Every structure is written in C-alpha cells, then in structure tokens.
Amino acid sequence: MNDMKNYPEATLVIGASPDASRYSYRAVKSLVSKGHPVIAFSKKRGSIDDVVIHNDWNTTWDVDTVTLYINPGIQKDYYEPIIGLNPRRVIFNPGTENGEFAKQLRAKGIDTENACTLVLLATGEY
C-alpha cells in the first residue's frame, strides 16, 4: 500500500477520485497496470484498489510526472507546491489546460503537455 515515502519515477495524479466513472480513477488503474508507481492526491479521502488517495501534500515526494485532473481555477493553489516537487513534466489532461501555469512550469525547466494520460498510456507514448 502507498504511504508517504518517496516513489522513484512516480506519477502524481492530482484530483484522484475513488469514483470509477472518473477519468482520474481510470488513469490510476491504467498507470498501476502498466507498472508505473503512482501517488494519488485529492481533497477527497479514499483509495483506488491498493493506492491510497493522499489528502496531505508531501514536499518530499520523488515525482517524475504530474498529471492534472483539476480545473485551472483550482490549480492556482498548487502552482508553487508542484513546482517545488521539480517534476520532469506536467500533463494537462483535457479540460485542465492552463497557459499561465504551463508558462511558469516551462520557465522552471519543467516540460508540459496538453494530452490525455489514458491515450498516452494506451498508445505506448507515456
């Protein structure tokens, strides 16, 4: 079961949901099934199979990729915390695109993609 330790090369799913109808739920399941370490984060408590959805931000997470499932208005609260993790890239899933935040990330040397995590996984482009 995931805890608050570091996850090398992990994907941080922000906006994770235990609701099976949500895309963030499907993304966590797909990432795990393809062998990617996953950290799930949301304001809502729960889990997705053995992946606990964390409700407290951890500044020591070792994150390769952040994939966003929260709208741009909510993202503002996470600009600095995400930049502080220094991920390799941030994926803006459909509906989460945010030019302002993407510009800030690129200025810090963090790659950004407007893409669908599920499609990237399904096509082997993740």
A tleap script that builds the chain and sets N, CA, C and O, in Angstrom:
source leaprc.protein.ff14SB
mol = sequence {
  NMET ASN ASP MET LYS ASN TYR PRO GLU ALA
  THR LEU VAL ILE GLY ALA SER PRO ASP ALA
  SER ARG TYR SER TYR ARG ALA VAL LYS SER
  LEU VAL SER LYS GLY HIE PRO VAL ILE ALA
  PHE SER LYS LYS ARG GLY SER ILE ASP ASP
  VAL VAL ILE HIE ASN ASP TRP ASN THR THR
  TRP ASP VAL ASP THR VAL THR LEU TYR ILE
  ASN PRO GLY ILE GLN LYS ASP TYR TYR GLU
  PRO ILE ILE GLY LEU ASN PRO ARG ARG VAL
  ILE PHE ASN PRO GLY THR GLU ASN GLY GLU
  PHE ALA LYS GLN LEU ARG ALA LYS GLY ILE
  ASP THR GLU ASN ALA CYS THR LEU VAL LEU
  LEU ALA THR GLY GLU CTYR
}
set mol.1.N position { 0.848 -1.176 0.000 }
set mol.1.CA position { 0.000 0.000 0.000 }
set mol.1.C position { 0.894 1.240 0.000 }
set mol.1.O position { 1.919 1.264 0.682 }
set mol.2.N position { 0.515 2.267 -0.758 }
set mol.2.CA position { 1.299 3.504 -0.819 }
set mol.2.C position { 1.239 4.241 0.511 }
set mol.2.O position { 0.184 4.341 1.137 }
set mol.3.N position { 2.411 4.763 0.936 }
set mol.3.CA position { 2.436 5.629 2.105 }
set mol.3.C position { 3.152 6.914 1.727 }
set mol.3.O position { 3.245 7.228 0.540 }
set mol.4.N position { 3.660 7.665 2.690 }
set mol.4.CA position { 4.206 8.984 2.418 }
set mol.4.C position { 5.693 8.957 2.058 }
set mol.4.O position { 6.330 10.010 2.069 }
set mol.5.N position { 6.256 7.824 1.748 }
set mol.5.CA position { 7.670 7.772 1.374 }
set mol.5.C position { 7.862 8.238 -0.061 }
set mol.5.O position { 6.898 8.543 -0.763 }
set mol.6.N position { 9.115 8.291 -0.485 }
set mol.6.CA position { 9.409 8.659 -1.866 }
set mol.6.C position { 9.063 7.512 -2.813 }
set mol.6.O position { 9.165 6.338 -2.458 }
set mol.7.N position { 8.654 7.879 -4.013 }
set mol.7.CA position { 8.321 6.910 -5.050 }
set mol.7.C position { 9.153 7.266 -6.264 }
set mol.7.O position { 8.780 8.165 -7.017 }
set mol.8.N position { 10.285 6.579 -6.480 }
set mol.8.CA position { 11.126 6.947 -7.623 }
set mol.8.C position { 10.363 6.842 -8.933 }
set mol.8.O position { 9.663 5.863 -9.195 }
set mol.9.N position { 10.519 7.878 -9.747 }
set mol.9.CA position { 9.884 7.900 -11.064 }
set mol.9.C position { 8.363 7.785 -10.985 }
set mol.9.O position { 7.728 7.262 -11.900 }
set mol.10.N position { 7.800 8.260 -9.919 }
set mol.10.CA position { 6.353 8.147 -9.723 }
set mol.10.C position { 5.588 9.176 -10.549 }
set mol.10.O position { 6.110 10.222 -10.935 }
set mol.11.N position { 4.338 8.833 -10.798 }
set mol.11.CA position { 3.384 9.777 -11.378 }
set mol.11.C position { 2.457 10.226 -10.264 }
set mol.11.O position { 1.845 9.406 -9.580 }
set mol.12.N position { 2.361 11.535 -10.091 }
set mol.12.CA position { 1.453 12.119 -9.121 }
set mol.12.C position { 0.164 12.486 -9.842 }
set mol.12.O position { 0.165 13.330 -10.739 }
set mol.13.N position { -0.930 11.853 -9.449 }
set mol.13.CA position { -2.244 12.122 -10.041 }
set mol.13.C position { -2.977 13.081 -9.104 }
set mol.13.O position { -3.405 12.700 -8.014 }
set mol.14.N position { -3.114 14.333 -9.551 }
set mol.14.CA position { -3.792 15.339 -8.724 }
set mol.14.C position { -5.246 15.435 -9.168 }
set mol.14.O position { -5.551 15.699 -10.331 }
set mol.15.N position { -6.137 15.209 -8.194 }
set mol.15.CA position { -7.568 15.156 -8.484 }
set mol.15.C position { -8.048 13.721 -8.564 }
set mol.15.O position { -9.097 13.437 -9.143 }
set mol.16.N position { -7.269 12.811 -7.975 }
set mol.16.CA position { -7.629 11.392 -7.991 }
set mol.16.C position { -8.983 11.194 -7.302 }
set mol.16.O position { -9.308 11.871 -6.327 }
set mol.17.N position { -9.750 10.262 -7.826 }
set mol.17.CA position { -11.081 10.006 -7.286 }
set mol.17.C position { -11.326 8.508 -7.142 }
set mol.17.O position { -10.946 7.728 -8.016 }
set mol.18.N position { -11.965 8.102 -6.035 }
set mol.18.CA position { -12.338 6.695 -5.889 }
set mol.18.C position { -13.576 6.323 -6.702 }
set mol.18.O position { -14.017 5.173 -6.673 }
set mol.19.N position { -14.135 7.288 -7.424 }
set mol.19.CA position { -15.323 7.080 -8.255 }
set mol.19.C position { -14.886 6.471 -9.590 }
set mol.19.O position { -14.188 7.113 -10.375 }
set mol.20.N position { -15.301 5.235 -9.836 }
set mol.20.CA position { -14.878 4.500 -11.031 }
set mol.20.C position { -15.302 5.158 -12.339 }
set mol.20.O position { -14.775 4.808 -13.396 }
set mol.21.N position { -16.234 6.095 -12.295 }
set mol.21.CA position { -16.663 6.755 -13.524 }
set mol.21.C position { -15.759 7.940 -13.900 }
set mol.21.O position { -15.914 8.515 -14.977 }
set mol.22.N position { -14.828 8.303 -13.028 }
set mol.22.CA position { -13.966 9.459 -13.260 }
set mol.22.C position { -12.706 9.044 -14.036 }
set mol.22.O position { -12.181 7.944 -13.862 }
set mol.23.N position { -12.240 9.956 -14.895 }
set mol.23.CA position { -11.027 9.681 -15.670 }
set mol.23.C position { -9.800 9.549 -14.780 }
set mol.23.O position { -8.897 8.774 -15.093 }
set mol.24.N position { -9.750 10.287 -13.682 }
set mol.24.CA position { -8.596 10.174 -12.792 }
set mol.24.C position { -8.515 8.775 -12.176 }
set mol.24.O position { -7.420 8.253 -11.966 }
set mol.25.N position { -9.654 8.178 -11.892 }
set mol.25.CA position { -9.695 6.795 -11.395 }
set mol.25.C position { -9.115 5.853 -12.448 }
set mol.25.O position { -8.279 5.000 -12.150 }
set mol.26.N position { -9.575 6.028 -13.680 }
set mol.26.CA position { -9.096 5.177 -14.772 }
set mol.26.C position { -7.602 5.366 -15.008 }
set mol.26.O position { -6.896 4.412 -15.331 }
set mol.27.N position { -7.122 6.597 -14.846 }
set mol.27.CA position { -5.693 6.867 -15.037 }
set mol.27.C position { -4.865 6.140 -13.986 }
set mol.27.O position { -3.853 5.525 -14.319 }
set mol.28.N position { -5.275 6.199 -12.730 }
set mol.28.CA position { -4.547 5.497 -11.678 }
set mol.28.C position { -4.514 3.999 -11.970 }
set mol.28.O position { -3.460 3.369 -11.884 }
set mol.29.N position { -5.659 3.437 -12.313 }
set mol.29.CA position { -5.724 1.992 -12.616 }
set mol.29.C position { -4.811 1.636 -13.783 }
set mol.29.O position { -4.105 0.629 -13.728 }
set mol.30.N position { -4.815 2.447 -14.834 }
set mol.30.CA position { -4.007 2.177 -16.012 }
set mol.30.C position { -2.515 2.322 -15.711 }
set mol.30.O position { -1.710 1.496 -16.140 }
set mol.31.N position { -2.152 3.366 -14.979 }
set mol.31.CA position { -0.745 3.554 -14.604 }
set mol.31.C position { -0.242 2.347 -13.812 }
set mol.31.O position { 0.828 1.813 -14.103 }
set mol.32.N position { -1.011 1.921 -12.814 }
set mol.32.CA position { -0.619 0.773 -11.990 }
set mol.32.C position { -0.509 -0.484 -12.845 }
set mol.32.O position { 0.443 -1.251 -12.701 }
set mol.33.N position { -1.475 -0.698 -13.734 }
set mol.33.CA position { -1.473 -1.918 -14.551 }
set mol.33.C position { -0.272 -1.970 -15.495 }
set mol.33.O position { 0.150 -3.048 -15.911 }
set mol.34.N position { 0.272 -0.805 -15.828 }
set mol.34.CA position { 1.436 -0.745 -16.712 }
set mol.34.C position { 2.744 -0.620 -15.931 }
set mol.34.O position { 3.801 -0.381 -16.514 }
set mol.35.N position { 2.666 -0.782 -14.607 }
set mol.35.CA position { 3.861 -0.840 -13.780 }
set mol.35.C position { 4.444 0.492 -13.338 }
set mol.35.O position { 5.577 0.541 -12.860 }
set mol.36.N position { 3.689 1.570 -13.488 }
set mol.36.CA position { 4.172 2.887 -13.061 }
set mol.36.C position { 3.840 3.106 -11.586 }
set mol.36.O position { 2.694 2.910 -11.183 }
set mol.37.N position { 4.822 3.510 -10.773 }
set mol.37.CA position { 4.498 3.879 -9.388 }
set mol.37.C position { 3.573 5.099 -9.401 }
set mol.37.O position { 3.770 6.021 -10.192 }
set mol.38.N position { 2.575 5.102 -8.531 }
set mol.38.CA position { 1.566 6.150 -8.525 }
set mol.38.C position { 1.414 6.725 -7.123 }
set mol.38.O position { 1.382 6.000 -6.128 }
set mol.39.N position { 1.321 8.046 -7.078 }
set mol.39.CA position { 0.909 8.749 -5.874 }
set mol.39.C position { -0.400 9.433 -6.249 }
set mol.39.O position { -0.446 10.219 -7.195 }
set mol.40.N position { -1.450 9.136 -5.515 }
set mol.40.CA position { -2.748 9.752 -5.775 }
set mol.40.C position { -2.985 10.839 -4.732 }
set mol.40.O position { -2.730 10.646 -3.543 }
set mol.41.N position { -3.480 11.990 -5.200 }
set mol.41.CA position { -3.730 13.116 -4.296 }
set mol.41.C position { -5.071 13.741 -4.617 }
set mol.41.O position { -5.437 13.902 -5.781 }
set mol.42.N position { -5.801 14.092 -3.565 }
set mol.42.CA position { -7.077 14.785 -3.714 }
set mol.42.C position { -7.488 15.335 -2.361 }
set mol.42.O position { -6.953 14.934 -1.327 }
set mol.43.N position { -8.424 16.239 -2.375 }
set mol.43.CA position { -9.022 16.721 -1.116 }
set mol.43.C position { -9.975 15.663 -0.557 }
set mol.43.O position { -10.283 15.658 0.635 }
set mol.44.N position { -10.443 14.758 -1.445 }
set mol.44.CA position { -11.381 13.716 -1.035 }
set mol.44.C position { -10.616 12.476 -0.585 }
set mol.44.O position { -9.634 12.075 -1.210 }
set mol.45.N position { -11.073 11.887 0.488 }
set mol.45.CA position { -10.451 10.671 1.011 }
set mol.45.C position { -10.904 9.455 0.210 }
set mol.45.O position { -11.961 9.461 -0.421 }
set mol.46.N position { -10.083 8.421 0.254 }
set mol.46.CA position { -10.456 7.178 -0.390 }
set mol.46.C position { -9.243 6.425 -0.876 }
set mol.46.O position { -8.108 6.723 -0.503 }
set mol.47.N position { -9.502 5.448 -1.711 }
set mol.47.CA position { -8.427 4.668 -2.312 }
set mol.47.C position { -8.926 4.107 -3.638 }
set mol.47.O position { -10.124 4.033 -3.910 }
set mol.48.N position { -7.961 3.723 -4.435 }
set mol.48.CA position { -8.240 3.065 -5.705 }
set mol.48.C position { -7.461 1.762 -5.644 }
set mol.48.O position { -6.245 1.741 -5.837 }
set mol.49.N position { -8.167 0.685 -5.374 }
set mol.49.CA position { -7.546 -0.600 -5.076 }
set mol.49.C position { -6.551 -0.389 -3.932 }
set mol.49.O position { -6.950 0.063 -2.859 }
set mol.50.N position { -5.260 -0.704 -4.132 }
set mol.50.CA position { -4.272 -0.559 -3.066 }
set mol.50.C position { -3.623 0.821 -3.020 }
set mol.50.O position { -2.743 1.054 -2.192 }
set mol.51.N position { -4.035 1.732 -3.885 }
set mol.51.CA position { -3.446 3.069 -3.921 }
set mol.51.C position { -4.278 4.006 -3.043 }
set mol.51.O position { -5.428 4.317 -3.352 }
set mol.52.N position { -3.671 4.442 -1.951 }
set mol.52.CA position { -4.331 5.378 -1.044 }
set mol.52.C position { -4.345 6.756 -1.695 }
set mol.52.O position { -3.350 7.174 -2.286 }
set mol.53.N position { -5.454 7.454 -1.589 }
set mol.53.CA position { -5.532 8.828 -2.063 }
set mol.53.C position { -5.117 9.726 -0.907 }
set mol.53.O position { -5.832 9.857 0.086 }
set mol.54.N position { -3.940 10.345 -1.054 }
set mol.54.CA position { -3.408 11.217 -0.015 }
set mol.54.C position { -4.162 12.533 0.007 }
set mol.54.O position { -4.546 13.062 -1.037 }
set mol.55.N position { -4.369 13.051 1.200 }
set mol.55.CA position { -5.058 14.321 1.377 }
set mol.55.C position { -4.114 15.410 1.880 }
set mol.55.O position { -4.480 16.585 1.918 }
set mol.56.N position { -2.917 15.026 2.260 }
set mol.56.CA position { -1.913 15.963 2.739 }
set mol.56.C position { -0.745 15.982 1.768 }
set mol.56.O position { -0.222 14.934 1.388 }
set mol.57.N position { -0.345 17.174 1.373 }
set mol.57.CA position { 0.757 17.349 0.430 }
set mol.57.C position { 2.065 16.975 1.104 }
set mol.57.O position { 2.286 17.303 2.269 }
set mol.58.N position { 2.932 16.287 0.370 }
set mol.58.CA position { 4.236 15.898 0.887 }
set mol.58.C position { 5.310 16.519 -0.005 }
set mol.58.O position { 5.410 16.175 -1.183 }
set mol.59.N position { 6.099 17.413 0.535 }
set mol.59.CA position { 7.111 18.116 -0.258 }
set mol.59.C position { 8.288 17.232 -0.632 }
set mol.59.O position { 9.152 17.661 -1.396 }
set mol.60.N position { 8.348 16.002 -0.112 }
set mol.60.CA position { 9.480 15.120 -0.408 }
set mol.60.C position { 9.145 14.024 -1.418 }
set mol.60.O position { 9.978 13.158 -1.684 }
set mol.61.N position { 7.940 14.049 -1.980 }
set mol.61.CA position { 7.621 13.052 -2.995 }
set mol.61.C position { 8.621 13.146 -4.138 }
set mol.61.O position { 8.961 14.241 -4.588 }
set mol.62.N position { 9.086 11.998 -4.604 }
set mol.62.CA position { 10.008 11.921 -5.743 }
set mol.62.C position { 9.151 11.655 -6.981 }
set mol.62.O position { 8.752 10.520 -7.242 }
set mol.63.N position { 8.877 12.716 -7.735 }
set mol.63.CA position { 7.901 12.654 -8.813 }
set mol.63.C position { 8.556 12.928 -10.160 }
set mol.63.O position { 9.276 13.914 -10.324 }
set mol.64.N position { 8.300 12.047 -11.118 }
set mol.64.CA position { 8.729 12.261 -12.496 }
set mol.64.C position { 7.682 13.068 -13.258 }
set mol.64.O position { 8.008 14.028 -13.957 }
set mol.65.N position { 6.426 12.668 -13.115 }
set mol.65.CA position { 5.327 13.260 -13.877 }
set mol.65.C position { 4.185 13.630 -12.949 }
set mol.65.O position { 3.834 12.876 -12.042 }
set mol.66.N position { 3.610 14.804 -13.189 }
set mol.66.CA position { 2.366 15.199 -12.533 }
set mol.66.C position { 1.299 15.199 -13.619 }
set mol.66.O position { 1.489 15.802 -14.675 }
set mol.67.N position { 0.191 14.534 -13.370 }
set mol.67.CA position { -0.920 14.556 -14.316 }
set mol.67.C position { -2.117 15.176 -13.607 }
set mol.67.O position { -2.528 14.728 -12.537 }
set mol.68.N position { -2.665 16.217 -14.228 }
set mol.68.CA position { -3.697 17.028 -13.589 }
set mol.68.C position { -5.113 16.634 -14.009 }
set mol.68.O position { -5.410 16.461 -15.191 }
set mol.69.N position { -5.973 16.499 -13.005 }
set mol.69.CA position { -7.401 16.267 -13.205 }
set mol.69.C position { -8.197 17.276 -12.387 }
set mol.69.O position { -9.264 16.962 -11.861 }
set mol.70.N position { -7.662 18.498 -12.285 }
set mol.70.CA position { -8.357 19.590 -11.594 }
set mol.70.C position { -8.392 20.798 -12.521 }
set mol.70.O position { -7.470 21.008 -13.309 }
set mol.71.N position { -9.449 21.585 -12.425 }
set mol.71.CA position { -9.609 22.702 -13.349 }
set mol.71.C position { -8.612 23.824 -13.053 }
set mol.71.O position { -8.067 23.895 -11.951 }
set mol.72.N position { -8.375 24.688 -14.021 }
set mol.72.CA position { -7.377 25.751 -13.852 }
set mol.72.C position { -7.595 26.649 -12.632 }
set mol.72.O position { -6.623 27.121 -12.043 }
set mol.73.N position { -8.829 26.892 -12.248 }
set mol.73.CA position { -9.086 27.712 -11.068 }
set mol.73.C position { -8.549 27.092 -9.798 }
set mol.73.O position { -8.015 27.793 -8.938 }
set mol.74.N position { -8.686 25.791 -9.675 }
set mol.74.CA position { -8.185 25.067 -8.501 }
set mol.74.C position { -6.663 24.921 -8.572 }
set mol.74.O position { -5.993 24.883 -7.540 }
set mol.75.N position { -6.122 24.838 -9.780 }
set mol.75.CA position { -4.678 24.644 -9.948 }
set mol.75.C position { -3.854 25.740 -9.287 }
set mol.75.O position { -2.734 25.487 -8.844 }
set mol.76.N position { -4.391 26.955 -9.214 }
set mol.76.CA position { -3.633 28.080 -8.656 }
set mol.76.C position { -3.072 27.760 -7.272 }
set mol.76.O position { -1.974 28.196 -6.928 }
set mol.77.N position { -3.824 27.002 -6.482 }
set mol.77.CA position { -3.364 26.625 -5.142 }
set mol.77.C position { -2.171 25.671 -5.187 }
set mol.77.O position { -1.479 25.485 -4.186 }
set mol.78.N position { -1.938 25.073 -6.343 }
set mol.78.CA position { -0.893 24.056 -6.455 }
set mol.78.C position { 0.305 24.491 -7.298 }
set mol.78.O position { 1.235 23.705 -7.477 }
set mol.79.N position { 0.309 25.712 -7.819 }
set mol.79.CA position { 1.425 26.164 -8.652 }
set mol.79.C position { 2.754 25.955 -7.923 }
set mol.79.O position { 3.615 25.217 -8.402 }
set mol.80.N position { 2.919 26.589 -6.788 }
set mol.80.CA position { 4.193 26.507 -6.066 }
set mol.80.C position { 4.475 25.099 -5.537 }
set mol.80.O position { 5.602 24.621 -5.665 }
set mol.81.N position { 3.490 24.425 -4.950 }
set mol.81.CA position { 3.780 23.065 -4.484 }
set mol.81.C position { 4.229 22.121 -5.614 }
set mol.81.O position { 5.130 21.307 -5.411 }
set mol.82.N position { 3.619 22.222 -6.779 }
set mol.82.CA position { 4.030 21.363 -7.901 }
set mol.82.C position { 5.420 21.751 -8.370 }
set mol.82.O position { 6.272 20.883 -8.565 }
set mol.83.N position { 5.661 23.034 -8.553 }
set mol.83.CA position { 6.995 23.479 -8.965 }
set mol.83.C position { 8.038 23.036 -7.938 }
set mol.83.O position { 9.151 22.665 -8.310 }
set mol.84.N position { 7.689 23.071 -6.659 }
set mol.84.CA position { 8.603 22.648 -5.594 }
set mol.84.C position { 9.003 21.190 -5.678 }
set mol.84.O position { 10.080 20.818 -5.212 }
set mol.85.N position { 8.155 20.356 -6.263 }
set mol.85.CA position { 8.499 18.929 -6.436 }
set mol.85.C position { 9.507 18.729 -7.574 }
set mol.85.O position { 10.164 17.691 -7.654 }
set mol.86.N position { 9.622 19.724 -8.444 }
set mol.86.CA position { 10.527 19.679 -9.592 }
set mol.86.C position { 10.335 18.416 -10.449 }
set mol.86.O position { 11.287 17.670 -10.680 }
set mol.87.N position { 9.102 18.183 -10.916 }
set mol.87.CA position { 8.889 17.026 -11.786 }
set mol.87.C position { 9.531 17.255 -13.158 }
set mol.87.O position { 9.838 18.389 -13.525 }
set mol.88.N position { 9.727 16.187 -13.896 }
set mol.88.CA position { 10.244 16.290 -15.265 }
set mol.88.C position { 9.194 16.927 -16.172 }
set mol.88.O position { 9.520 17.726 -17.050 }
set mol.89.N position { 7.902 16.557 -15.944 }
set mol.89.CA position { 6.831 17.075 -16.796 }
set mol.89.C position { 5.517 17.142 -16.046 }
set mol.89.O position { 5.307 16.476 -15.032 }
set mol.90.N position { 4.633 17.983 -16.593 }
set mol.90.CA position { 3.256 18.091 -16.100 }
set mol.90.C position { 2.347 17.879 -17.298 }
set mol.90.O position { 2.509 18.520 -18.336 }
set mol.91.N position { 1.387 16.973 -17.144 }
set mol.91.CA position { 0.408 16.698 -18.194 }
set mol.91.C position { -0.903 17.387 -17.823 }
set mol.91.O position { -1.470 17.154 -16.755 }
set mol.92.N position { -1.366 18.237 -18.731 }
set mol.92.CA position { -2.668 18.888 -18.593 }
set mol.92.C position { -3.663 18.053 -19.391 }
set mol.92.O position { -3.684 18.109 -20.620 }
set mol.93.N position { -4.485 17.279 -18.689 }
set mol.93.CA position { -5.491 16.455 -19.345 }
set mol.93.C position { -6.601 17.342 -19.902 }
set mol.93.O position { -6.728 18.495 -19.490 }
set mol.94.N position { -7.411 16.823 -20.840 }
set mol.94.CA position { -8.483 17.635 -21.420 }
set mol.94.C position { -9.338 18.298 -20.341 }
set mol.94.O position { -9.800 17.650 -19.402 }
set mol.95.N position { -9.533 19.597 -20.501 }
set mol.95.CA position { -10.298 20.381 -19.545 }
set mol.95.C position { -9.455 21.019 -18.455 }
set mol.95.O position { -9.956 21.834 -17.680 }
set mol.96.N position { -8.173 20.654 -18.386 }
set mol.96.CA position { -7.297 21.217 -17.357 }
set mol.96.C position { -6.238 22.148 -17.950 }
set mol.96.O position { -5.391 22.667 -17.223 }
set mol.97.N position { -6.283 22.358 -19.261 }
set mol.97.CA position { -5.277 23.183 -19.924 }
set mol.97.C position { -5.195 24.551 -19.250 }
set mol.97.O position { -6.213 25.148 -18.900 }
set mol.98.N position { -3.946 25.043 -19.073 }
set mol.98.CA position { -3.740 26.276 -18.326 }
set mol.98.C position { -2.447 26.930 -18.815 }
set mol.98.O position { -1.357 26.606 -18.343 }
set mol.99.N position { -2.586 27.855 -19.766 }
set mol.99.CA position { -1.433 28.517 -20.355 }
set mol.99.C position { -0.584 29.269 -19.352 }
set mol.99.O position { 0.643 29.267 -19.452 }
set mol.100.N position { -1.220 29.912 -18.388 }
set mol.100.CA position { -0.492 30.669 -17.362 }
set mol.100.C position { 0.437 29.755 -16.565 }
set mol.100.O position { 1.618 30.055 -16.389 }
set mol.101.N position { -0.110 28.637 -16.085 }
set mol.101.CA position { 0.676 27.700 -15.285 }
set mol.101.C position { 1.731 27.017 -16.157 }
set mol.101.O position { 2.869 26.840 -15.723 }
set mol.102.N position { 1.365 26.635 -17.373 }
set mol.102.CA position { 2.324 25.987 -18.277 }
set mol.102.C position { 3.536 26.892 -18.510 }
set mol.102.O position { 4.672 26.419 -18.541 }
set mol.103.N position { 3.293 28.176 -18.670 }
set mol.103.CA position { 4.386 29.137 -18.882 }
set mol.103.C position { 5.308 29.168 -17.663 }
set mol.103.O position { 6.530 29.186 -17.808 }
set mol.104.N position { 4.727 29.176 -16.471 }
set mol.104.CA position { 5.532 29.169 -15.241 }
set mol.104.C position { 6.370 27.893 -15.139 }
set mol.104.O position { 7.543 27.933 -14.768 }
set mol.105.N position { 5.749 26.769 -15.472 }
set mol.105.CA position { 6.465 25.490 -15.410 }
set mol.105.C position { 7.642 25.473 -16.387 }
set mol.105.O position { 8.752 25.090 -16.018 }
set mol.106.N position { 7.399 25.883 -17.619 }
set mol.106.CA position { 8.460 25.897 -18.623 }
set mol.106.C position { 9.595 26.832 -18.219 }
set mol.106.O position { 10.760 26.549 -18.500 }
set mol.107.N position { 9.269 27.942 -17.562 }
set mol.107.CA position { 10.295 28.881 -17.097 }
set mol.107.C position { 11.206 28.233 -16.044 }
set mol.107.O position { 12.346 28.657 -15.857 }
set mol.108.N position { 10.696 27.214 -15.368 }
set mol.108.CA position { 11.484 26.480 -14.364 }
set mol.108.C position { 12.128 25.220 -14.955 }
set mol.108.O position { 12.718 24.423 -14.226 }
set mol.109.N position { 12.015 25.044 -16.275 }
set mol.109.CA position { 12.623 23.889 -16.931 }
set mol.109.C position { 11.799 22.619 -16.855 }
set mol.109.O position { 12.322 21.526 -17.071 }
set mol.110.N position { 10.518 22.748 -16.551 }
set mol.110.CA position { 9.618 21.595 -16.454 }
set mol.110.C position { 8.811 21.502 -17.744 }
set mol.110.O position { 8.151 22.464 -18.136 }
set mol.111.N position { 8.862 20.347 -18.404 }
set mol.111.CA position { 8.110 20.141 -19.640 }
set mol.111.C position { 6.613 20.112 -19.350 }
set mol.111.O position { 6.189 19.692 -18.274 }
set mol.112.N position { 5.822 20.559 -20.315 }
set mol.112.CA position { 4.371 20.492 -20.189 }
set mol.112.C position { 3.793 19.847 -21.441 }
set mol.112.O position { 4.346 19.968 -22.534 }
set mol.113.N position { 2.673 19.160 -21.260 }
set mol.113.CA position { 1.953 18.550 -22.375 }
set mol.113.C position { 0.462 18.761 -22.174 }
set mol.113.O position { -0.063 18.526 -21.085 }
set mol.114.N position { -0.221 19.205 -23.223 }
set mol.114.CA position { -1.677 19.160 -23.248 }
set mol.114.C position { -2.012 17.833 -23.907 }
set mol.114.O position { -1.977 17.712 -25.131 }
set mol.115.N position { -2.335 16.841 -23.091 }
set mol.115.CA position { -2.539 15.486 -23.600 }
set mol.115.C position { -3.439 14.721 -22.635 }
set mol.115.O position { -3.733 15.183 -21.532 }
set mol.116.N position { -3.859 13.566 -23.069 }
set mol.116.CA position { -4.664 12.679 -22.233 }
set mol.116.C position { -3.775 11.539 -21.738 }
set mol.116.O position { -3.246 10.763 -22.534 }
set mol.117.N position { -3.620 11.449 -20.440 }
set mol.117.CA position { -2.791 10.398 -19.853 }
set mol.117.C position { -3.251 9.022 -20.316 }
set mol.117.O position { -2.422 8.163 -20.616 }
set mol.118.N position { -4.561 8.802 -20.378 }
set mol.118.CA position { -5.084 7.499 -20.795 }
set mol.118.C position { -4.680 7.168 -22.229 }
set mol.118.O position { -4.322 6.027 -22.522 }
set mol.119.N position { -4.733 8.144 -23.115 }
set mol.119.CA position { -4.329 7.925 -24.508 }
set mol.119.C position { -2.822 7.676 -24.599 }
set mol.119.O position { -2.381 6.782 -25.321 }
set mol.120.N position { -2.032 8.468 -23.866 }
set mol.120.CA position { -0.580 8.265 -23.884 }
set mol.120.C position { -0.227 6.850 -23.414 }
set mol.120.O position { 0.648 6.205 -23.991 }
set mol.121.N position { -0.902 6.374 -22.379 }
set mol.121.CA position { -0.653 5.016 -21.878 }
set mol.121.C position { -1.090 3.967 -22.906 }
set mol.121.O position { -0.371 3.000 -23.160 }
set mol.122.N position { -2.262 4.165 -23.489 }
set mol.122.CA position { -2.813 3.190 -24.430 }
set mol.122.C position { -1.985 3.076 -25.711 }
set mol.122.O position { -1.939 2.015 -26.333 }
set mol.123.N position { -1.337 4.168 -26.100 }
set mol.123.CA position { -0.555 4.166 -27.348 }
set mol.123.C position { 0.923 3.924 -27.124 }
set mol.123.O position { 1.702 3.933 -28.077 }
set mol.124.N position { 1.324 3.707 -25.873 }
set mol.124.CA position { 2.728 3.455 -25.563 }
set mol.124.C position { 3.596 4.706 -25.619 }
set mol.124.O position { 4.821 4.602 -25.674 }
set mol.125.N position { 2.980 5.889 -25.606 }
set mol.125.CA position { 3.726 7.144 -25.681 }
set mol.125.C position { 3.973 7.749 -24.305 }
set mol.125.O position { 4.547 8.834 -24.210 }
set mol.126.N position { 3.555 7.075 -23.240 }
set mol.126.CA position { 3.702 7.629 -21.899 }
set mol.126.C position { 5.167 7.647 -21.514 }
set mol.126.O position { 5.511 8.078 -20.414 }
savepdb mol mol.pdb
quit
